[in-house]
Amino acid sequence: MKKLVFWVALLVVFVLPAAVSAQIVVNFWNNFSGGDGEFMSAMVQKFNETHPGIKVEMSGVTWEDYYNRLLTSIAGGIGPDVAIMHTTHVPAYASQGMLLPLDEELAGRSIPIDDYVESAWVALNYNGQQYGIPLDVHPWVLYYNKDILGQLGLLNAAGEFDSPTSPEEFRALIDQINDAGYYSLSIEYVGNSWRGWYALLKQAGGEVFVGNEVTINSPEALETLTFWASIPAAYPNLIVDYDESVALFAQGDAALHINGVWITGYFEQIEDLNFGVIPYPTLYDNPAGWANSHSFVIPVQRGGVDKEKLDAVLTFVNWMTENSYLWALAGHIPTRHSVLDSADFQALPYRPDYAAQADTVVYLPQHPNILEIETALNEEVQAVTAGVKTPEEALKTLEQIIGALVR
């Protein structure tokens, strides 16, 4: 009996540590907070429960600090094993050799690339190499108050809102709502309203720049920016910041609201808010709506690629996108067709109403300096909507700033 106890003891000593060490730990960084953070935590927990050989340790970093900390850690070769990065940020990191190209790794694995929404996948291909895997698409969409539009006779027979199809129709809609005594459109004119204009620019066939050629000071840009600014010029009470724009719609005061799909989960929790949502209106020739994506990237590590760790990371990423129905609960559009077509996703409220926009979204052009370009767009378009600059003046300034950044 004593011998048996002895051998059992040896097994405990030698076998258990081996079992523990076999579990691969994956350090995962993201900047999700609030409802997004809760959904992401739940997904990671479910992955860990179903993959005993892998333990994903999630580190949430506040939005304000996230990219500074990520840049510093990757530059020092001690970044996380996998991180969330906005698709438009990828060129800035990839151009500095901070992200692992994934083409070779994906070629040897059974990750179904064809299952991904093409626009989201291609946007992560920089200089001919794939640097990320998209988790979602989060475009701007149009929310509408069914009670207000119903009273004005602006809903169809099914009780839904038919999107305007031209600048004239959209402006007439704003005028009609305003004339009836309602707050017509809540949108962050003090903030990122450049996103709404950028969508119209792309709809009209315009570009910010192509390669090293700056094309922003074009007839298409002037026409669309003039229209975009004409609404707040006519109704200065519409010039509000993000929080106020959300509050106006959430309180049932605004008839229309333009925002990202991430706000869907918040609105549906508000009792008695009777609303609908449709893709961003196509007012010119080409369907297009501004968007960005939360994407998985793999930072380059000081010690090089650990194949076992990389296997675990890609297993995690594939599972997260394959199960992104759970992420859609936060309002985001999944990037896997298998999820978009699933009965579970189609049964969700609101999300299927704007999911088709994933096929027509437009990202900012790829460039290592795109974040500086985005800042310039934000400042200049905001100056126009505030009446501080004319569209001509803003476009001329943008031509100069962007020219210095891309040439």
C-alpha positions in Angstrom: 0.0 0.0 0.0 2.9 2.4 0.9 4.4 1.7 -2.5 1.2 2.6 -4.2 0.9 5.9 -2.3 4.5 6.6 -3.3 3.9 6.1 -7.0 0.7 8.2 -6.9 2.7 11.0 -5.3 5.3 10.8 -8.0 2.5 11.0 -10.6 1.2 14.1 -8.9 4.6 15.7 -8.9 5.6 14.9 -12.4 2.3 14.7 -14.4 0.4 17.7 -13.1 3.0 20.3 -13.8 3.3 18.9 -17.4 -0.5 19.2 -17.8 -0.5 22.8 -16.5 2.4 23.9 -18.7 0.7 22.4 -21.7 -1.9 25.2 -21.5 -0.8 28.0 -23.8 -1.5 31.5 -22.5 -2.5 34.2 -25.0 -2.3 37.9 -24.0 -5.1 39.8 -25.7 -5.3 43.6 -25.7 -8.4 45.6 -26.7 -9.9 49.0 -25.9 -13.5 48.0 -25.4 -15.4 49.5 -22.5 -19.1 49.7 -21.4 -21.4 47.3 -23.2 -18.7 46.4 -25.8 -16.4 45.5 -23.0 -19.0 43.2 -21.4 -19.8 41.4 -24.6 -16.1 40.9 -25.4 -15.4 39.6 -21.9 -18.2 37.1 -22.2 -16.9 35.9 -25.6 -13.4 35.4 -24.2 -14.7 33.5 -21.2 -16.7 31.2 -23.5 -13.7 30.6 -25.7 -11.6 29.7 -22.6 -14.3 27.3 -21.4 -14.4 25.4 -24.7 -10.6 25.4 -25.3 -8.9 23.9 -22.2 -5.5 23.9 -23.9 -5.5 27.7 -24.4 -6.0 30.4 -21.9 -6.7 33.9 -23.3 -5.9 36.6 -20.8 -7.7 39.8 -21.8 -6.3 43.3 -20.9 -8.6 46.2 -21.5 -6.9 49.5 -21.9 -8.9 52.8 -21.9 -9.5 54.4 -25.3 -7.4 57.5 -24.5 -4.3 55.4 -23.7 -4.8 52.4 -25.9 -2.8 53.2 -29.0 0.0 55.0 -27.2 0.5 52.0 -25.0 0.2 49.6 -27.9 2.7 51.5 -30.0 5.2 51.7 -27.1 4.9 48.0 -26.2 5.2 46.8 -29.9 8.1 49.1 -30.5 9.9 47.6 -27.5 9.2 44.1 -28.8 7.0 43.2 -25.8 3.5 43.8 -27.3 0.6 41.5 -26.7 0.2 38.2 -28.5 -2.9 39.5 -30.3 -4.6 42.9 -30.3 -7.6 44.7 -31.6 -6.7 47.5 -34.0 -8.9 49.7 -36.2 -8.4 48.8 -39.8 -7.4 52.3 -40.8 -4.6 52.2 -38.2 -2.9 49.2 -39.7 -0.7 50.9 -42.4 0.9 53.1 -39.8 2.1 50.0 -37.8 2.7 47.7 -40.8 4.9 50.2 -42.6 7.2 50.2 -39.5 7.4 46.4 -39.4 5.4 46.2 -36.2 2.8 43.7 -37.4 3.2 40.1 -38.5 2.2 39.5 -42.2 -0.3 36.7 -42.1 -0.4 35.4 -45.7 2.0 32.5 -45.2 0.4 31.5 -41.9 -3.1 31.6 -43.3 -2.1 29.5 -46.3 -1.3 26.6 -44.1 -4.4 26.7 -42.0 -8.1 26.0 -42.6 -9.3 29.5 -42.0 -12.1 30.1 -44.6 -11.0 33.4 -46.1 -13.9 33.3 -48.6 -16.3 33.4 -45.7 -15.3 37.0 -44.9 -17.0 40.1 -46.2 -14.7 41.1 -49.0 -14.6 44.9 -48.3 -13.5 44.3 -44.7 -10.9 41.6 -45.6 -9.3 43.6 -48.5 -9.0 46.7 -46.3 -6.4 44.9 -44.2 -4.2 44.1 -47.2 -1.4 46.6 -47.2 1.3 46.7 -49.9 0.2 43.2 -51.1 0.3 41.6 -47.6 -2.5 40.7 -45.2 -1.9 42.2 -41.8 -5.2 41.5 -40.0 -8.4 39.6 -39.7 -11.6 41.7 -39.3 -14.0 41.0 -36.4 -16.7 43.5 -37.5 -17.8 46.4 -39.6 -19.1 49.4 -37.8 -20.5 52.0 -40.3 -22.6 55.1 -39.7 -26.3 54.3 -40.3 -29.6 56.3 -40.1 -31.8 55.8 -37.1 -35.4 57.2 -37.2 -38.1 57.8 -34.7 -41.2 55.8 -35.8 -43.6 57.9 -33.7 -42.5 61.2 -35.2 -42.3 60.0 -38.8 -45.6 58.2 -38.5 -47.3 61.3 -37.4 -45.9 63.1 -40.4 -47.0 60.3 -42.8 -43.4 59.5 -43.7 -43.6 55.7 -43.1 -44.5 53.2 -45.7 -47.3 50.6 -45.6 -45.1 48.3 -43.5 -44.5 51.0 -41.0 -40.9 51.5 -42.1 -39.0 54.4 -43.4 -37.9 54.6 -47.1 -34.5 56.2 -47.4 -34.2 59.4 -49.5 -32.4 58.9 -52.7 -31.0 62.3 -53.6 -29.7 65.4 -51.8 -32.9 67.3 -52.8 -35.0 64.6 -51.1 -32.9 64.5 -48.0 -33.0 68.3 -47.6 -36.8 68.4 -48.3 -37.2 65.7 -45.6 -35.2 67.9 -43.1 -37.3 70.9 -44.0 -40.6 69.0 -43.6 -39.7 67.7 -40.2 -38.5 71.1 -39.0 -41.6 72.9 -40.3 -43.8 70.5 -38.4 -42.1 71.6 -35.2 -39.8 68.7 -34.5 -36.0 68.4 -34.1 -35.1 67.1 -37.5 -31.6 65.6 -37.3 -29.3 64.8 -34.4 -25.7 64.2 -35.4 -22.3 65.3 -34.0 -21.7 68.3 -36.2 -19.3 69.2 -33.3 -17.1 66.2 -33.8 -16.9 63.5 -36.5 -19.4 64.8 -39.1 -16.6 64.5 -41.7 -17.7 60.8 -41.8 -21.1 61.7 -43.2 -19.5 64.0 -45.8 -16.8 61.4 -46.8 -19.6 58.9 -47.6 -21.2 61.4 -49.9 -17.9 62.2 -51.5 -17.4 58.5 -52.3 -21.0 58.2 -53.5 -20.3 61.1 -56.0 -17.2 59.4 -57.3 -14.7 61.6 -55.4 -11.5 60.7 -53.6 -9.3 62.2 -50.9 -6.1 61.1 -52.6 -4.9 58.4 -55.0 -1.4 57.3 -54.5 0.7 60.5 -54.2 -1.9 62.5 -56.0 -4.2 64.7 -53.9 -7.7 64.8 -55.4 -9.7 66.3 -52.6 -10.1 69.8 -54.1 -12.5 68.5 -56.8 -15.9 69.4 -58.2 -17.3 66.3 -56.4 -15.9 67.4 -53.1 -17.2 70.9 -53.4 -20.7 69.8 -54.4 -21.0 67.3 -51.6 -19.4 69.5 -48.9 -21.6 72.4 -49.9 -24.7 70.2 -49.5 -23.5 68.7 -46.3 -22.9 72.1 -44.7 -26.2 73.6 -46.0 -28.3 71.7 -43.4 -26.6 73.1 -40.2 -26.3 76.5 -41.9 -30.1 76.6 -42.3 -30.7 75.1 -38.8 -27.9 76.2 -36.4 -29.7 74.4 -33.5 -28.6 71.1 -35.1 -24.9 71.9 -34.3 -24.3 69.7 -31.2 -21.7 67.3 -29.9 -21.8 63.5 -29.8 -23.4 63.1 -26.3 -26.1 65.7 -27.0 -26.9 64.2 -30.4 -27.4 60.7 -28.7 -29.5 62.2 -25.9 -31.8 64.0 -28.3 -32.7 60.8 -30.0 -32.8 58.7 -26.9 -35.2 61.1 -25.3 -37.5 60.8 -28.3 -37.0 64.5 -29.4 -35.1 64.0 -32.7 -36.8 62.5 -35.7 -33.5 61.3 -37.3 -30.2 60.4 -35.9 -26.9 59.5 -37.7 -24.5 57.4 -35.7 -22.4 54.2 -35.7 -24.1 50.8 -35.3 -22.4 50.6 -31.9 -25.3 52.7 -30.4 -28.0 50.2 -31.3 -27.7 48.2 -28.1 -28.1 51.4 -26.1 -31.2 52.6 -27.9 -33.0 49.2 -27.7 -32.7 49.3 -23.9 -34.6 52.5 -23.7 -38.2 51.9 -22.8 -40.8 53.4 -25.2 -38.2 54.5 -27.7 -40.0 53.4 -30.9 -37.3 53.5 -33.6 -36.0 51.8 -36.7 -32.7 51.9 -38.5 -31.6 51.7 -42.1 -28.2 51.9 -44.0 -26.7 55.3 -44.6 -28.7 57.0 -47.3 -27.4 56.8 -50.9 -27.9 60.3 -52.2 -25.6 60.2 -55.2 -24.7 57.6 -57.8 -22.7 55.0 -55.9 -23.9 53.3 -52.6 -21.2 54.0 -50.0 -21.1 54.6 -46.3 -18.2 55.5 -44.0 -17.0 52.6 -41.8 -14.2 51.3 -39.8 -13.6 47.8 -38.4 -12.2 46.3 -35.2 -9.6 43.8 -36.5 -7.3 41.3 -34.9 -3.6 41.9 -35.5 -0.5 40.0 -34.3 2.3 42.3 -33.1 5.9 41.3 -34.0 7.7 40.0 -30.9 11.3 40.5 -29.8 12.0 36.8 -29.8 10.4 36.1 -33.2 7.5 33.9 -34.0 6.5 31.1 -31.5 4.7 28.6 -33.8 2.8 27.0 -30.9 1.7 30.4 -29.6 0.7 31.5 -33.1 -1.4 28.4 -33.6 -3.2 29.3 -30.4 -3.7 32.9 -31.4 -5.1 32.0 -34.8 -7.4 29.4 -33.2 -8.7 32.1 -30.9 -9.2 34.6 -33.7 -10.9 32.1 -36.0 -13.3 31.1 -33.2 -14.1 34.8 -32.3 -15.1 35.6 -35.9 -16.9 32.3 -36.4 -18.9 33.1 -33.3 -19.3 36.8 -33.9 -23.1 36.5 -33.6 -22.3 37.2 -29.9 -20.5 40.4 -30.9 -23.4 41.4 -33.1 -25.4 41.7 -29.9 -23.4 44.9 -29.2 -24.7 46.2 -32.5 -21.7 45.6 -34.8 -22.0 43.8 -38.2 -20.2 40.5 -38.3 -17.7 39.9 -41.1 -18.4 36.2 -41.7 -21.1 35.4 -44.3 -21.9 32.2 -42.4 -22.8 34.4 -39.4 -24.7 37.0 -41.4 -26.8 34.3 -43.1 -27.5 32.3 -39.9 -31.0 32.1 -38.5 -29.7 33.4 -35.1 -28.4 36.6 -36.7 -31.4 37.1 -38.9 -33.7 36.8 -35.9 -32.0 39.7 -34.1 -33.8 43.0 -34.0 -32.4 45.9 -36.1 -29.1 44.3 -37.1 -30.3 42.6 -40.3 -31.8 45.9 -41.3 -28.4 47.5 -41.8 -26.2 44.4 -42.3 -26.2 44.7 -46.1 -24.2 47.9 -45.7 -21.1 45.8 -45.0 -20.9 45.2 -48.7 -20.8 48.9 -49.6 -18.7 50.5 -46.8 -15.8 52.7 -47.6 -12.7 53.1 -45.5 -10.3 56.0 -45.6 -7.5 55.4 -48.1 -4.5 53.4 -46.9 -1.5 55.5 -45.9 0.9 55.5 -42.9 -0.1 59.1 -42.2 -3.8 58.5 -42.4 -4.5 59.4 -38.8 -3.1 62.9 -39.4 -5.1 63.1 -42.5 -8.2 62.1 -40.6 -7.6 64.8 -38.0 -7.3 67.4 -40.8 -10.6 66.2 -42.3 -12.3 66.4 -39.0 -11.1 69.9 -38.3 -11.8 71.4 -41.7 -15.2 69.8 -42.2 -16.2 70.9 -38.7 -15.1 74.5 -39.6 -17.4 74.4 -42.6 -20.4 73.1 -40.8 -19.8 75.7 -38.0 -19.8 78.4 -40.6 -16.2 79.4 -39.8 -14.9 78.5 -43.3 -16.4 78.2 -46.7 -16.2 74.8 -48.5 -13.8 76.3 -51.0 -11.5 77.5 -48.2 -11.6 74.2 -46.3 -10.9 72.1 -49.5 -7.9 74.3 -50.3 -6.5 73.9 -46.9 -7.0 70.1 -47.0 -5.3 70.0 -50.4 -2.2 71.6 -48.9 -2.2 69.6 -45.6 -2.8 66.2 -47.3 -0.3 67.1 -50.0 2.4 67.5 -47.5 1.5 64.2 -45.8 1.3 61.9 -48.9 4.0 63.3 -51.2 
